[in-house]
Amino acid sequence: MKRLSMVSAAVISSLIAAPVMAFEGDEPGSIYVGPRIGVFGTDSDRRVIENNQVQSFGGGFDSLMGGLEVGYQFTPEWGYRVYYDYLRGDLETSSDDSTGSAYGVDLIYNFTSNVYGAIGINSTEFSDIKNRFVRVGAGYKEFLNDNWAISFEGAVQQSDGDLTEFMLMTGLRYYFGGSTASTYTKPEPAPAPEPAPAPVAPVAKDSDGDGVNDDMDKCPNTQAGYKVDAEGCVMYANETVTRELVVTFALNSDEIPASQKSDIADTAEFLKEYPQLTVVIEGHTDDTGAATYNQQLSERRAKSVGNSLINDFGIAASRVTTEGYGESRPKYPNNSAENRAKNRRIEAVMSVTKQVPVQE
């Protein structure tokens, strides 16, 4: 807390010592509202509970943030704002992530029409664990026209529990209200230059041979053999990739046959190539034996394949789900030894859609 107190004192001293000035777009009574996005540097000492485990963050800018701010200007220099941000961060100790939020209030001082400082308090929460912080920051805003401005801001916050966290963000603000009309004025147009001699029309050139001239080509050096759009960029189409896993078992057995372990290995490679996928392994039996026993046998078969993916090939347990259906979902009629052998199985289907370049 001591290091933040020094920063806070410096910001407060600057606010008191700054000269009184009126700035563009900062009329008394003006209000602004707008979204903001950025990155959040979570303290590595912060602890959360996810999947019934105490976990931590890696530190650095490991979280994304997005939210909304509303501000009010009660003098040309002084104002305040309230804000709410949604947070989502990666955990260091697992592939899980943790979500949270921050909301608070800041006192704002405009040093110039573009540069401002902020100091305030907020409550930041991850995984239902809240901490109260003092936050100081500095920012830059640029008016785009009478009502719209874009802002860039950095801040640091410190809790009474010795958590120190950072953030960088950008926002878009809409200003309205105010006791006077906006002082933003568009620059006077420059005098028209003297007419220049008519330039010689350049010779059209297509350096990469994609059918789009260089002066219109936004993607130079396009690889040959692919279709391009009007701006010379490669066109893409959605392609769905599907993988199916089927493993059959001996009668009254949940042991994976050695001849089929390569299929499980190929499925594990597919899951590693597309880490956003999860898999549901469904176990089945034929109608030999009691239905209650077959239900248990189907669950053991599904778990046997699921455990192989996790223990033999390193797939995270959170991505693997197993279910048993006993003899209730035969793939073939149980009217022959061959069909019953096919029904003693597990099944899993995975698919993912990706973008691929369109060939000519």
C-alpha positions as CSV (number, residue, x, y, z in Angstrom):
1,M,0.0,0.0,0.0
2,K,2.9,2.3,0.7
3,R,4.1,2.5,-3.0
4,L,0.6,3.4,-4.2
5,S,0.3,6.0,-1.4
6,M,3.3,7.8,-2.9
7,V,1.8,7.7,-6.4
8,S,-1.5,8.9,-5.0
9,A,0.1,11.8,-3.2
10,A,1.9,12.9,-6.4
11,V,-1.3,12.8,-8.4
12,I,-3.2,14.9,-5.7
13,S,-0.3,17.4,-5.5
14,S,-0.4,17.8,-9.3
15,L,-4.2,18.4,-9.2
16,I,-3.9,21.1,-6.6
17,A,-1.0,22.9,-8.2
18,A,-2.3,22.8,-11.8
19,P,-3.5,26.2,-13.1
20,V,-7.2,26.8,-13.6
21,M,-8.1,26.7,-17.3
22,A,-11.1,26.0,-19.5
23,F,-10.7,23.2,-22.0
24,E,-12.5,22.0,-25.2
25,G,-15.5,19.8,-24.6
26,D,-15.3,20.1,-20.8
27,E,-18.1,22.6,-20.2
28,P,-19.7,22.5,-16.7
29,G,-22.7,20.1,-16.7
30,S,-21.5,18.1,-19.7
31,I,-22.0,14.3,-19.5
32,Y,-20.3,11.5,-21.4
33,V,-20.9,7.8,-21.7
34,G,-19.2,5.1,-23.7
35,P,-17.6,1.6,-23.8
36,R,-14.0,0.8,-23.1
37,I,-11.8,-2.3,-23.5
38,G,-8.3,-3.2,-22.5
39,V,-5.9,-5.6,-20.7
40,F,-5.6,-6.3,-17.0
41,G,-2.5,-7.3,-15.2
42,T,-3.6,-9.6,-12.4
43,D,-1.3,-9.9,-9.3
44,S,0.3,-13.4,-9.1
45,D,-0.6,-13.5,-5.4
46,R,-4.4,-13.3,-6.1
47,R,-6.1,-16.6,-5.3
48,V,-9.3,-17.9,-6.8
49,I,-11.4,-21.1,-6.4
50,E,-12.2,-22.8,-9.7
51,N,-13.4,-26.4,-10.1
52,N,-13.1,-26.8,-6.3
53,Q,-9.4,-26.0,-6.4
54,V,-7.4,-23.0,-5.1
55,Q,-5.6,-21.6,-8.2
56,S,-3.5,-18.5,-9.0
57,F,-2.7,-16.2,-11.9
58,G,0.6,-16.0,-13.6
59,G,1.0,-12.2,-13.3
60,G,1.5,-9.8,-16.2
61,F,-1.3,-8.7,-18.5
62,D,-3.1,-12.1,-18.4
63,S,-6.7,-10.9,-18.4
64,L,-9.0,-9.1,-20.8
65,M,-11.5,-6.4,-19.7
66,G,-14.4,-4.6,-21.2
67,G,-17.0,-2.3,-19.8
68,L,-18.8,1.0,-19.6
69,E,-18.0,4.4,-18.1
70,V,-20.3,7.4,-17.4
71,G,-18.8,10.8,-16.4
72,Y,-20.0,14.2,-15.4
73,Q,-18.0,17.5,-15.6
74,F,-18.9,20.0,-12.8
75,T,-16.2,22.5,-13.6
76,P,-13.9,22.8,-16.7
77,E,-11.2,21.1,-14.7
78,W,-12.9,18.8,-12.3
79,G,-15.3,15.9,-12.9
80,Y,-16.0,12.4,-11.8
81,R,-17.0,9.1,-13.4
82,V,-18.4,5.7,-12.5
83,Y,-17.5,2.5,-14.3
84,Y,-18.1,-1.2,-14.6
85,D,-15.7,-3.7,-16.2
86,Y,-16.1,-7.4,-17.0
87,L,-12.8,-9.4,-16.5
88,R,-11.7,-12.7,-17.8
89,G,-8.3,-14.1,-17.0
90,D,-6.1,-17.2,-17.6
91,L,-5.0,-19.2,-14.6
92,E,-1.4,-20.2,-14.2
93,T,-2.0,-23.6,-12.5
94,S,-4.4,-25.1,-15.1
95,S,-6.1,-24.6,-18.4
96,D,-9.1,-23.0,-16.6
97,D,-9.9,-19.4,-16.7
98,S,-11.7,-17.2,-14.1
99,T,-14.2,-14.4,-14.7
100,G,-14.9,-11.4,-12.5
101,S,-15.8,-7.7,-12.5
102,A,-14.6,-4.3,-11.3
103,Y,-16.8,-1.3,-10.5
104,G,-15.9,2.0,-8.9
105,V,-15.8,5.7,-8.9
106,D,-12.9,8.1,-10.0
107,L,-12.3,11.8,-9.4
108,I,-11.0,13.3,-12.7
109,Y,-8.8,16.4,-13.3
110,N,-8.1,17.8,-16.7
111,F,-4.5,19.1,-16.9
112,T,-5.0,20.2,-20.5
113,S,-7.8,19.7,-23.1
114,N,-6.2,16.3,-23.8
115,V,-4.3,15.1,-20.7
116,Y,-6.1,14.1,-17.5
117,G,-5.4,12.3,-14.2
118,A,-7.7,10.1,-12.1
119,I,-7.8,8.8,-8.6
120,G,-10.6,6.7,-7.0
121,I,-11.7,3.5,-5.3
122,N,-13.2,0.3,-6.7
123,S,-14.2,-3.3,-5.8
124,T,-12.5,-6.0,-8.0
125,E,-13.9,-9.5,-7.9
126,F,-12.7,-12.9,-9.2
127,S,-14.4,-16.2,-8.4
128,D,-16.7,-14.5,-5.8
129,I,-13.6,-13.2,-3.9
130,K,-13.8,-9.4,-3.6
131,N,-11.0,-6.9,-2.8
132,R,-11.2,-3.2,-2.4
133,F,-8.6,-1.1,-4.2
134,V,-7.3,2.5,-4.5
135,R,-6.7,3.2,-8.1
136,V,-4.6,6.0,-9.8
137,G,-4.2,6.6,-13.5
138,A,-3.4,9.0,-16.3
139,G,-4.9,9.3,-19.7
140,Y,-5.1,11.1,-23.0
141,K,-8.3,12.0,-25.0
142,E,-8.7,13.4,-28.5
143,F,-12.0,14.9,-29.7
144,L,-13.0,13.5,-33.1
145,N,-15.9,16.0,-33.6
146,D,-18.4,18.1,-31.5
147,N,-19.6,15.1,-29.5
148,W,-17.2,12.1,-29.9
149,A,-13.8,11.6,-28.3
150,I,-11.4,8.6,-28.1
151,S,-9.4,8.0,-24.9
152,F,-6.3,6.0,-23.9
153,E,-5.5,5.3,-20.3
154,G,-3.2,3.5,-18.0
155,A,-3.7,2.8,-14.3
156,V,-2.4,1.0,-11.2
157,Q,-4.4,-0.2,-8.2
158,Q,-3.4,-1.4,-4.7
159,S,-5.5,-3.2,-2.2
160,D,-5.2,-3.2,1.6
161,G,-4.1,-6.9,1.2
162,D,-1.0,-5.9,-0.7
163,L,-2.3,-6.8,-4.2
164,T,-0.9,-4.6,-7.0
165,E,-2.6,-4.7,-10.4
166,F,-2.3,-2.8,-13.6
167,M,-4.5,-2.0,-16.6
168,L,-4.2,-0.4,-20.1
169,M,-7.5,0.5,-21.8
170,T,-9.0,2.6,-24.6
171,G,-12.5,4.0,-24.8
172,L,-14.9,5.8,-27.0
173,R,-17.0,8.6,-25.4
174,Y,-20.1,10.4,-26.4
175,Y,-20.5,13.9,-24.9
176,F,-23.8,15.7,-24.5
177,G,-25.4,18.4,-22.2
178,G,-23.2,21.2,-20.8
179,S,-23.9,24.8,-20.0
180,T,-22.6,26.0,-23.3
181,A,-22.2,24.7,-26.8
182,S,-19.1,22.6,-27.5
183,T,-16.0,24.7,-28.1
184,Y,-14.7,22.2,-30.6
185,T,-14.3,23.9,-33.9
186,K,-13.3,22.3,-37.2
187,P,-10.1,23.8,-38.7
188,E,-10.6,26.4,-41.4
189,P,-9.9,24.8,-44.8
190,A,-6.6,25.7,-46.3
191,P,-6.5,28.0,-49.3
192,A,-6.9,26.2,-52.6
193,P,-3.5,25.7,-54.1
194,E,-2.7,26.9,-57.6
195,P,-3.7,24.4,-60.2
196,A,-0.8,22.1,-60.9
197,P,0.0,20.7,-64.3
198,A,-2.1,17.7,-65.2
199,P,-0.1,14.6,-64.1
200,V,0.8,12.0,-66.6
201,A,-1.4,8.9,-66.0
202,P,0.7,6.1,-64.5
203,V,0.9,2.8,-66.2
204,A,-1.3,0.2,-64.4
205,K,0.8,-2.5,-62.8
206,D,0.0,-5.8,-61.2
207,S,3.2,-6.9,-59.5
208,D,1.9,-10.2,-58.0
209,G,-0.2,-11.2,-61.0
210,D,-3.5,-11.7,-59.0
211,G,-5.6,-9.6,-61.4
212,V,-5.7,-6.5,-59.1
213,N,-3.6,-3.5,-59.9
214,D,-1.0,-2.4,-57.3
215,D,-2.8,0.9,-56.6
216,M,-5.9,-1.1,-55.5
217,D,-4.1,-4.1,-54.0
218,K,-4.3,-4.1,-50.2
219,C,-2.6,-7.6,-50.0
220,P,0.6,-7.4,-52.1
221,N,2.6,-10.5,-52.9
222,T,-0.4,-12.8,-52.9
223,Q,0.5,-16.5,-53.4
224,A,-0.4,-17.8,-56.8
225,G,-3.2,-20.4,-57.1
226,Y,-5.7,-18.8,-54.7
227,K,-8.8,-16.7,-55.5
228,V,-8.7,-13.0,-54.4
229,D,-11.3,-10.4,-53.8
230,A,-11.6,-6.9,-55.3
231,E,-8.9,-5.6,-53.0
232,G,-6.4,-8.4,-53.9
233,C,-6.7,-10.4,-50.7
234,V,-7.1,-14.2,-50.5
235,M,-10.7,-15.4,-50.2
236,Y,-11.5,-17.9,-47.4
237,A,-14.3,-20.4,-47.0
238,N,-15.5,-22.4,-44.0
239,E,-14.6,-26.0,-43.9
240,T,-15.8,-28.5,-41.3
241,V,-13.4,-31.2,-40.2
242,T,-15.0,-34.3,-38.5
243,R,-13.4,-37.2,-36.7
244,E,-15.2,-40.3,-35.4
245,L,-13.8,-42.8,-32.9
246,V,-15.2,-46.3,-32.6
247,V,-13.6,-49.0,-30.4
248,T,-15.1,-52.5,-30.2
249,F,-14.7,-54.9,-27.2
250,A,-14.6,-58.6,-26.5
251,L,-17.6,-60.2,-24.9
252,N,-18.0,-59.2,-21.2
253,S,-14.8,-57.0,-21.4
254,D,-13.9,-53.4,-20.9
255,E,-10.2,-53.9,-22.0
256,I,-9.2,-51.9,-25.1
257,P,-7.9,-54.3,-27.8
258,A,-4.3,-53.6,-28.7
259,S,-5.1,-53.3,-32.4
260,Q,-7.4,-50.3,-31.7
261,K,-5.1,-48.2,-29.5
262,S,-3.7,-46.4,-32.5
263,D,-7.2,-45.1,-33.2
264,I,-7.3,-43.6,-29.7
265,A,-3.8,-42.1,-30.3
266,D,-5.1,-40.4,-33.6
267,T,-8.1,-39.0,-31.7
268,A,-5.7,-37.5,-29.1
269,E,-3.7,-35.8,-31.8
270,F,-6.9,-34.4,-33.3
271,L,-7.9,-33.0,-29.8
272,K,-4.4,-31.4,-29.4
273,E,-4.6,-29.8,-32.9
274,Y,-8.0,-28.2,-31.9
275,P,-7.7,-27.4,-28.2
276,Q,-11.2,-25.7,-28.1
277,L,-12.9,-29.1,-28.6
278,T,-14.3,-31.4,-25.9
279,V,-15.2,-35.1,-26.4
280,V,-18.1,-37.2,-25.1
281,I,-17.4,-41.0,-25.1
282,E,-20.5,-43.1,-25.3
283,G,-20.3,-46.7,-24.2
284,H,-22.6,-49.6,-25.4
285,T,-23.2,-53.3,-25.1
286,D,-25.1,-56.0,-26.9
287,D,-28.2,-57.6,-25.3
288,T,-26.3,-60.6,-23.8
289,G,-26.8,-60.7,-20.0
290,A,-28.9,-58.6,-17.6
291,A,-29.7,-55.0,-18.5
292,T,-28.4,-53.7,-15.2
293,Y,-25.1,-55.4,-15.7
294,N,-24.8,-54.2,-19.3
295,Q,-25.4,-50.6,-18.1
296,Q,-22.4,-50.9,-15.7
297,L,-20.3,-52.6,-18.4
298,S,-21.0,-49.8,-20.9
299,E,-19.9,-47.2,-18.4
300,R,-16.7,-49.1,-17.7
301,R,-16.0,-49.3,-21.4
302,A,-16.4,-45.5,-21.9
303,K,-14.2,-44.8,-18.9
304,S,-11.5,-47.2,-20.2
305,V,-11.2,-45.1,-23.4
306,G,-11.5,-41.8,-21.6
307,N,-8.8,-42.8,-19.1
308,S,-6.5,-43.8,-22.0
309,L,-6.9,-40.3,-23.6
310,I,-6.1,-38.6,-20.2
311,N,-3.4,-40.9,-18.8
312,D,-1.7,-42.2,-22.0
313,F,-1.9,-39.2,-24.3
314,G,-2.1,-36.1,-22.0
315,I,-5.6,-34.8,-22.8
316,A,-7.0,-32.7,-19.9
317,A,-9.6,-34.4,-17.9
318,S,-11.9,-31.4,-18.1
319,R,-12.2,-32.0,-21.9
320,V,-13.3,-35.7,-21.6
321,T,-16.8,-36.8,-20.6
322,T,-17.9,-40.5,-20.5
323,E,-21.5,-41.9,-20.6
324,G,-22.9,-45.4,-20.7
325,Y,-26.1,-46.5,-22.4
326,G,-26.0,-50.2,-21.8
327,E,-27.9,-52.2,-24.4
328,S,-30.5,-49.4,-25.0
329,R,-28.9,-48.1,-28.2
330,P,-27.8,-50.9,-30.5
331,K,-26.2,-49.9,-33.8
332,Y,-27.2,-53.2,-35.4
333,P,-30.0,-55.7,-34.6
334,N,-28.8,-58.2,-32.0
335,N,-29.8,-61.1,-34.2
336,S,-26.3,-62.6,-35.0
337,A,-22.9,-63.1,-33.4
338,E,-21.4,-60.6,-36.0
339,N,-23.9,-57.9,-35.1
340,R,-23.6,-58.4,-31.4
341,A,-19.8,-58.0,-31.7
342,K,-20.3,-54.7,-33.5
343,N,-22.7,-53.4,-30.8
344,R,-20.0,-54.1,-28.1
345,R,-18.5,-50.6,-28.6
346,I,-17.7,-47.0,-27.7
347,E,-18.4,-44.1,-30.0
348,A,-17.3,-40.5,-30.1
349,V,-17.8,-37.9,-32.8
350,M,-15.9,-34.5,-32.9
351,S,-16.1,-31.8,-35.5
352,V,-14.7,-28.3,-35.9
353,T,-15.1,-25.5,-38.5
354,K,-12.1,-23.7,-39.8
355,Q,-11.4,-21.2,-42.6
356,V,-9.3,-22.4,-45.6
357,P,-8.1,-20.4,-48.6
358,V,-10.2,-20.9,-51.8
359,Q,-8.1,-22.3,-54.7
360,E,-8.7,-21.1,-58.2
